[in-house]
Amino acid sequence: MFLRVIFTTVLLGSTIIVQFKGRESLIAPPFLVLYGLIGTIYLLTFVYILVFKRFRPALSFAYLQIGLDTVFVTLLIYVTGGIASVFSFLYLVVIVYASMLLYKKGSFVMAILCSIQYGAMMDLEYYGILRPFFTQANLSIHTYEPAYVLYKVVMTMVACFLVAFLSSHLAQQTLKSEAELEAKQQDLKQLEAFNASIVHSMDSGLLTLGSSNTITSFNRAAEQITGFEGEEVLGKSLAAIFPGVVEHLTAPGEFSQKRLQRYDVEFKKKNGAVGYLGFSVSSLMEPDGRAIGKLLIFQDLTALKIMEAHIKRVDKLAAVGEMAAGIAHEIKNPLASMTGSIQLLKDQISETSVTQKLMRIALREADRLNGLTNDFLLFARPNSGKAEAVELGTAIDETLELFQQDAVRHNGVRVVRHVAPDIWTKMDPKHIRQVLWNLLLNAAEAIDGKGTIEVSAQIIRDSVQLAIRDDGCGIPEETQKTVFDPFFTTKAHGTGLGLSIVHRLVESYGGRVDVQSKEGQGTTFILHLKRIDPPGRAQAGLLP
């Protein structure tokens, strides 16, 4: 409708200028006919717009408009000279856009209408019934041979049908191509959505790099592992996220495009936490084999590394414990004999001040050696004890009450308790108290002057997490791997068995001990214990 108005304004306006240039009056009958034709087209276009907006017609409305266009073309040819008019080609234009909108059937219908109208107009003009405007005598239809007139009519009709056939065929091919293209685009969108779903559903982090090692994609698992959002890293250098990875990519001979490379590196998350990363690198290739970037797939190995260190520590302590158990037994037996012998000698010899002093020293040191041997045996082979249901809050309160009365605890140490109620685990009560006592004592000795010890317990999933934090001197990073080794101590006085016993006792009940510390910022020992249901409610059937 819009293009029809443009055509009417330009083509018919220029026709008035060319056809009637030099004439004295612009209100002669031919001009009035053209004016009427232009006005009718404008009026009909306005009506078309109203009908289209109100009723939203489709096929029949298109047939009506294009059918009327054939009539307007016939009138234009008649006004501009009949057989001598230069506008007979407009029939072909109408047929072409009919084939675009109405396809094969519509184009042939319009070809028939054009042929009938053109043939009828030529017949009426030939027999003198119609006389075109502004046709010079030497251009009248009667100046042509009848054969030429017939030839002109037949060729125009043949052209109409030929154009209808060709244009409708092209329109059908275009429609088919558009449908195939749309189907392929839809398949492509589905494939892209499917691929994106796979990438974002991966448990492993995935990122791609451009030729300059800038990040071009970053999946959801990568966001969770690193703590960075995709928008924060896209377009940035890989060094901003994984500087350790960049060192491997840029090292000579490290990276090969033909085989997959895998590395383990230390990395720092957005929140500053340090973890371990396992990543593999491969090339992104074009179908022709040209490298366009790199693909990195990585996993957070922090928990795995912690578990690996725990297993190594358990294996190491188990081996040491087996050896220590035998040594402790060998020491304990002769020590008992020595102690008994000294007691007998004490009763039989004269009680001089020097003798009694030497006897007391011998017995005191024997008792100390016996206590050390007992601790050594407890570390080497912790007895299973009498495991029973223990309410953790009660055990903590009992131990804290004794700890706060102990002379070892400095006056400046404050104990804060954050223990969730009704947390139950299964251990020997003596063992849980001994574990708590050793950790509290260790925390108090790490505080120089005033400080705070925080004891907290909570349920995380199906396990109990018991944490004892202090704000003392902290443990150097290189020392943290050996704090559970027997006889390892940084104190002037101490056996170095306290933390080793804690580790062995917790491990004997299927638990785990982790340590987190920064030098000068304090230390946290975290115990992971098995959680059980409260005995009373479990027996009453209130818990599943």
C-alpha positions in Angstrom: 0.0 0.0 0.0 2.8 2.4 0.8 4.7 1.6 -2.4 1.6 2.1 -4.4 1.3 5.6 -3.2 4.9 6.3 -3.9 4.5 4.9 -7.4 1.4 6.9 -8.1 3.0 10.1 -7.0 6.2 9.7 -8.9 5.2 7.8 -12.1 1.9 9.5 -12.8 3.2 12.9 -11.8 6.1 12.5 -14.2 3.7 11.3 -16.9 1.7 14.5 -16.6 4.9 16.5 -17.0 6.3 14.5 -20.0 3.1 13.7 -21.9 1.6 17.2 -21.7 4.5 19.4 -21.6 3.9 22.6 -23.6 0.1 22.4 -23.5 -1.6 25.6 -22.5 -4.3 24.2 -20.1 -3.7 21.8 -17.2 -7.5 21.3 -16.8 -8.0 19.7 -20.2 -10.0 16.4 -20.2 -6.9 14.1 -20.3 -5.5 15.9 -17.3 -8.7 15.5 -15.4 -8.7 11.8 -16.1 -5.2 11.4 -14.7 -6.1 13.6 -11.8 -9.1 11.4 -11.1 -7.0 8.2 -11.5 -4.4 9.6 -9.0 -7.1 10.7 -6.5 -8.9 7.4 -6.8 -5.7 5.5 -5.9 -5.1 7.8 -2.9 -8.6 7.3 -1.7 -8.6 3.6 -2.1 -5.2 3.4 -0.3 -6.8 5.2 2.6 -9.7 2.8 2.6 -7.3 -0.2 2.4 -5.5 1.1 5.5 -8.7 1.5 7.5 -9.9 -2.0 6.5 -6.5 -3.5 7.2 -6.2 -2.0 10.7 -9.8 -2.9 11.7 -10.3 -6.4 10.2 -6.8 -7.6 9.5 -7.8 -9.4 6.2 -5.3 -11.5 4.4 -5.7 -13.5 1.1 -9.0 -12.1 -0.2 -7.9 -8.5 0.6 -4.7 -9.0 -1.4 -6.6 -10.4 -4.4 -8.9 -7.3 -4.3 -6.1 -4.8 -4.2 -4.0 -6.4 -6.9 -7.1 -7.0 -9.1 -7.9 -3.3 -8.9 -4.3 -2.5 -9.7 -4.7 -4.3 -13.1 -7.7 -2.1 -13.8 -5.7 1.0 -13.0 -2.9 -0.1 -15.3 -5.4 -0.7 -18.1 -6.8 2.8 -17.6 -3.3 4.3 -17.6 -2.5 2.5 -20.8 -5.8 3.8 -22.3 -5.2 7.3 -21.2 -1.5 7.4 -22.5 -2.1 6.1 -26.0 -3.5 2.6 -26.1 -1.4 0.4 -28.3 1.3 3.2 -28.4 1.5 3.5 -24.7 4.8 2.8 -23.0 3.1 1.6 -19.8 2.0 -1.9 -20.9 5.1 -3.2 -19.0 3.2 -2.4 -15.8 1.1 -5.5 -16.3 4.3 -7.5 -15.7 5.1 -5.5 -12.6 1.7 -6.3 -11.1 2.1 -10.0 -12.0 5.5 -10.1 -10.3 4.4 -8.7 -7.0 1.2 -10.8 -7.2 3.5 -13.9 -7.4 5.4 -12.6 -4.3 2.2 -12.2 -2.3 -0.2 -14.8 -3.8 2.3 -17.2 -5.2 1.5 -19.4 -8.3 -2.3 -19.3 -8.3 -2.5 -15.6 -7.7 0.0 -14.7 -10.3 -1.8 -16.7 -13.0 -5.2 -15.1 -12.0 -3.6 -11.7 -12.4 -2.1 -12.8 -15.8 -5.5 -13.8 -17.0 -7.0 -10.5 -15.8 -4.3 -8.5 -17.5 -4.6 -10.5 -20.8 -8.4 -10.1 -20.9 -8.3 -6.4 -20.2 -5.5 -5.7 -22.6 -7.1 -7.8 -25.4 -10.5 -6.2 -24.8 -9.1 -2.7 -24.9 -7.2 -3.4 -28.1 -10.4 -4.8 -29.7 -12.5 -1.9 -28.7 -9.8 0.5 -30.0 -9.4 -1.4 -33.2 -13.1 -1.3 -34.0 -13.3 2.4 -33.1 -15.4 2.0 -30.0 -12.7 3.5 -27.8 -10.3 6.3 -28.8 -7.3 6.8 -26.5 -6.4 10.3 -25.4 -3.6 12.2 -27.1 -2.9 9.6 -29.8 -1.4 11.2 -32.9 -2.9 10.2 -36.2 0.3 8.5 -37.3 0.3 6.5 -34.0 -3.3 5.4 -34.2 -4.0 1.6 -34.1 -5.3 1.9 -37.6 -1.9 2.9 -38.8 -0.6 -0.6 -37.9 -1.2 -3.8 -39.9 -3.8 -6.1 -38.4 -1.2 -8.8 -38.1 1.0 -6.5 -36.1 -1.9 -5.6 -33.8 -2.6 -9.3 -33.3 1.1 -10.0 -32.7 1.3 -7.2 -30.1 -1.7 -8.5 -28.2 -0.6 -12.1 -28.3 3.0 -11.3 -27.3 1.7 -9.2 -24.4 -0.5 -12.1 -23.2 2.4 -14.6 -23.6 4.6 -12.2 -21.7 2.1 -12.0 -18.9 1.8 -15.8 -18.5 5.5 -16.3 -19.0 6.3 -13.8 -16.2 3.6 -15.3 -14.1 5.2 -18.8 -14.4 8.8 -17.6 -13.8 8.0 -15.2 -11.0 5.7 -17.7 -9.2 8.4 -20.4 -9.5 11.0 -18.1 -8.1 8.6 -17.0 -5.4 8.0 -20.6 -4.5 11.7 -21.4 -4.4 12.3 -18.3 -2.3 9.5 -19.4 0.1 11.0 -22.9 0.2 14.4 -21.5 0.9 13.1 -19.2 3.6 11.3 -22.1 5.2 14.5 -24.3 5.1 16.6 -21.4 6.4 14.1 -20.8 9.2 14.1 -24.5 10.1 17.9 -24.5 10.1 18.1 -21.4 12.2 15.6 -22.9 14.6 17.7 -26.1 14.7 20.8 -23.9 15.2 19.2 -22.1 18.1 18.1 -25.3 19.7 21.7 -26.7 19.2 23.2 -23.5 20.7 20.7 -23.7 23.6 21.5 -27.4 24.1 25.3 -26.7 24.0 24.9 -23.8 26.4 22.8 -26.0 28.7 25.6 -28.7 28.6 28.3 -26.1 29.3 26.4 -24.4 32.2 25.3 -27.7 33.7 28.9 -29.1 33.9 30.2 -29.7 37.4 33.7 -28.7 36.1 34.6 -25.1 35.4 35.1 -24.2 31.7 36.5 -21.1 30.0 37.8 -20.3 26.6 40.6 -18.0 25.6 41.1 -15.9 22.5 44.4 -15.6 20.7 45.7 -13.0 23.2 44.8 -15.2 26.2 41.7 -13.1 27.0 38.7 -14.9 28.4 35.8 -15.3 25.9 33.5 -17.6 27.9 33.0 -18.5 31.5 30.4 -21.1 32.6 28.4 -21.3 35.8 30.7 -23.9 37.5 33.6 -21.6 36.9 31.8 -18.8 38.7 31.1 -21.0 41.7 34.7 -22.3 41.9 36.4 -18.9 41.5 33.7 -16.6 43.1 33.9 -14.3 40.1 30.8 -13.5 37.9 31.1 -14.0 34.2 30.6 -10.3 33.5 33.6 -9.5 35.7 36.1 -11.6 33.7 34.9 -11.7 30.1 37.4 -9.8 27.9 40.0 -9.7 30.7 43.3 -11.5 30.8 43.6 -15.0 32.2 46.2 -13.7 34.6 43.5 -11.8 36.5 41.9 -15.1 37.6 44.6 -17.8 37.4 48.1 -16.4 37.3 49.5 -19.8 38.1 47.8 -21.3 35.0 49.3 -18.5 32.8 52.8 -19.6 33.9 52.2 -23.1 32.5 50.7 -21.8 29.3 53.7 -19.5 28.6 56.4 -21.8 29.8 58.6 -23.1 26.8 57.7 -26.6 25.8 54.9 -26.9 28.4 51.9 -26.6 26.0 51.3 -28.8 23.0 48.5 -28.3 20.7 48.3 -32.0 19.8 47.8 -33.5 23.2 45.8 -32.7 26.4 47.8 -31.2 29.2 46.8 -31.5 32.9 48.2 -29.5 35.8 47.6 -28.9 39.5 48.2 -25.4 40.8 47.4 -23.3 43.8 44.9 -20.4 43.2 43.2 -17.7 45.1 39.4 -17.1 45.0 37.7 -13.7 44.8 37.2 -13.7 48.6 40.9 -14.3 49.2 40.6 -18.0 50.2 43.4 -20.2 48.9 42.6 -23.5 47.2 43.9 -26.0 44.7 42.9 -26.3 41.1 43.3 -29.1 38.6 43.0 -28.0 35.0 43.5 -29.3 31.5 44.3 -27.3 28.4 43.5 -28.0 24.8 43.4 -26.0 21.6 40.3 -24.6 20.0 40.6 -25.4 16.3 38.8 -24.2 13.2 37.6 -27.0 10.8 40.7 -26.3 8.7 43.0 -27.0 11.6 43.9 -23.4 12.4 44.1 -22.7 16.2 41.8 -19.9 17.3 42.3 -20.1 21.1 42.5 -22.4 24.0 40.0 -24.4 26.1 40.5 -24.8 29.9 38.5 -27.3 31.9 39.2 -27.2 35.7 38.0 -28.6 39.0 38.3 -27.3 42.6 40.6 -29.9 44.2 40.8 -28.1 47.6 38.6 -30.7 49.4 40.4 -33.5 47.7 43.8 -32.1 48.7 42.6 -31.8 52.3 41.3 -35.4 52.3 44.5 -36.6 50.7 46.6 -34.9 53.3 44.4 -36.4 56.0 44.8 -39.9 54.6 48.6 -39.5 54.4 48.6 -38.2 58.0 46.5 -41.1 59.1 48.7 -43.6 57.4 51.8 -42.0 58.8 50.5 -41.9 62.3 49.3 -45.5 62.0 52.7 -46.7 61.0 54.3 -44.7 63.8 51.7 -45.9 66.3 52.3 -49.6 65.5 56.0 -49.1 66.3 55.3 -46.9 69.3 52.9 -49.4 70.8 55.6 -52.0 71.0 58.2 -49.6 72.4 55.8 -48.3 75.0 55.0 -51.9 76.2 58.7 -52.6 76.4 59.2 -49.5 78.5 56.2 -50.0 80.7 57.0 -53.4 82.0 60.5 -52.7 83.3 59.3 -49.3 84.6 56.7 -51.0 86.7 59.4 -53.3 88.1 61.7 -50.4 88.8 58.9 -48.5 90.6 58.1 -51.5 92.8 61.7 -52.1 93.6 62.2 -48.5 94.7 59.1 -48.8 97.0 60.5 -51.9 98.7 64.0 -50.3 99.1 62.3 -47.2 100.6 60.8 -49.3 103.3 63.9 -51.3 104.1 66.7 -48.7 104.1 67.4 -46.1 106.8 65.5 -42.9 106.5 68.2 -40.3 106.1 67.3 -37.0 104.5 69.5 -37.7 101.4 68.1 -41.1 100.9 64.5 -40.0 101.2 65.1 -37.1 98.8 66.7 -39.5 96.2 63.8 -42.0 96.6 61.2 -39.2 96.1 63.0 -38.0 93.0 63.2 -41.5 91.5 59.5 -42.2 92.2 58.4 -38.8 90.8 60.3 -39.3 87.6 59.1 -42.8 87.3 55.5 -41.6 87.6 56.2 -38.9 85.0 57.7 -41.5 82.7 54.7 -43.8 83.3 52.3 -40.9 82.4 54.3 -40.3 79.3 54.2 -44.0 78.4 50.4 -44.0 79.0 50.0 -41.0 76.6 52.2 -42.7 74.1 50.1 -45.9 74.3 46.9 -43.8 74.0 48.3 -42.2 70.8 49.6 -45.5 69.4 46.6 -47.7 70.1 43.6 -45.7 71.4 41.3 -48.1 73.2 37.8 -48.2 71.9 36.4 -47.3 75.3 32.7 -47.4 75.9 31.1 -45.5 73.0 27.7 -44.1 73.9 25.5 -41.2 72.9 26.9 -37.9 74.1 25.1 -34.6 74.1 27.9 -32.3 72.9 26.7 -29.2 74.7 26.8 -30.9 78.1 30.3 -32.4 77.4 31.6 -29.0 76.4 30.1 -27.3 79.5 31.6 -29.8 81.8 35.1 -29.5 80.2 34.9 -25.7 80.2 34.0 -25.6 83.9 37.1 -27.5 84.7 39.3 -25.6 82.2 38.3 -22.2 83.6 39.4 -23.4 87.1 42.8 -24.7 85.9 45.9 -22.8 86.8 47.3 -23.2 83.3 44.5 -20.9 81.9 45.8 -17.3 82.1 43.6 -14.7 83.7 43.4 -12.7 80.4 41.9 -15.5 78.4 38.1 -15.3 77.8 36.1 -18.3 76.6 33.0 -17.7 74.4 30.6 -20.5 73.8 28.4 -20.8 70.6 26.9 -24.3 70.7 23.6 -25.3 69.1 21.4 -27.2 71.4 20.5 -30.9 71.1 23.6 -32.1 69.1 24.4 -35.7 69.7 27.4 -37.8 68.7 28.7 -41.3 69.7 32.0 -41.4 71.7 33.4 -42.4 75.0 32.6 -39.4 77.3 36.1 -39.6 78.7 37.6 -39.4 75.2 35.5 -36.4 74.1 36.5 -34.6 77.3 40.1 -35.4 76.7 40.0 -34.1 73.1 38.3 -30.9 74.3 40.8 -30.5 77.1 43.8 -30.9 74.9 42.5 -28.4 72.3 41.5 -25.8 74.9 44.9 -26.2 76.6 46.7 -25.8 73.3 44.6 -22.7 72.4 45.3 -21.1 75.8 49.0 -21.6 75.5 49.0 -20.0 72.0 47.6 -16.8 73.5 50.2 -14.4 74.9 48.4 -12.2 77.4 44.8 -11.3 76.8 42.8 -13.2 74.2 39.6 -15.1 73.3 38.9 -18.8 72.8 35.7 -19.5 70.9 34.0 -22.9 71.1 31.3 -23.5 68.6 29.3 -26.6 67.4 26.7 -26.9 64.7 25.2 -29.5 62.4 26.3 -29.4 58.8 24.4 -31.9 56.6 24.7 -35.2 58.5 27.8 -34.5 60.5 28.7 -32.5 63.6 31.3 -29.7 63.2 33.0 -28.7 66.4 35.4 -25.7 66.2 37.8 -24.3 68.7 39.2 -20.9 67.7 41.8 -18.7 69.3 43.3 -15.3 68.4 46.8 -16.3 69.5 50.1 -16.3 67.6 48.9 -18.7 64.9 50.8 -21.5 63.2 53.3 -20.9 60.3 52.1 -22.4 57.0 55.1 -24.7 56.7 54.4 -26.1 60.3 50.7 -26.8 59.8 51.4 -30.1 58.0 53.3 -31.5 61.0 51.3 -30.3 64.0 49.7 -33.8 64.4 53.1 -35.6 64.2 54.0 -37.2 67.6 56.6 -35.4 69.6 56.4 -32.3 67.4 56.2 -29.2 69.6 57.2 -25.6 69.5 56.9 -25.1 73.3 59.8 -25.1 75.8 57.9 -27.7 77.9 55.7 -30.4 76.4 55.8 -33.8 75.0 54.2 -33.0 71.6 51.6 -35.8 72.0 48.5 -33.6 72.8 47.4 -33.0 69.2 48.6 -36.4 68.1 46.3 -38.0 70.7 43.4 -35.7 69.6 43.9 -36.8 66.0 44.1 -40.5 66.9 41.0 -40.4 69.2 38.8 -38.5 66.7 40.0 -40.7 63.8 39.3 -43.9 65.8 35.6 -42.9 65.9 35.4 -42.2 62.1 35.9 -38.5 62.5 38.4 -36.0 61.1 40.4 -33.1 62.4 41.4 -30.1 60.2 43.5 -27.0 61.1 43.2 -23.5 59.7 45.7 -20.9 60.8 47.4 -17.7 59.7 50.5 -16.6 61.5 49.7 -13.7 63.9 45.9 -14.1 63.3 45.0 -17.2 65.4 44.2 -20.8 64.8 41.1 -22.9 64.4 40.9 -26.7 64.9 37.8 -28.2 63.3 36.5 -31.6 64.3 34.1 -33.4 62.0 32.2 -36.0 64.1 29.4 -38.4 63.2 25.9 -37.2 64.1 23.3 -39.5 65.7 19.7 -39.0 66.5 18.8 -38.1 70.1 18.3 -41.4 72.0 15.0 -40.6 73.6 13.3 -39.4 70.4 14.8 -42.1 68.3 13.5 -44.8 70.6 10.0 -43.1 70.7 9.9 -43.2 66.9 9.7 -39.5 66.6 12.6 -39.4 64.1 12.9 -41.4 60.9 
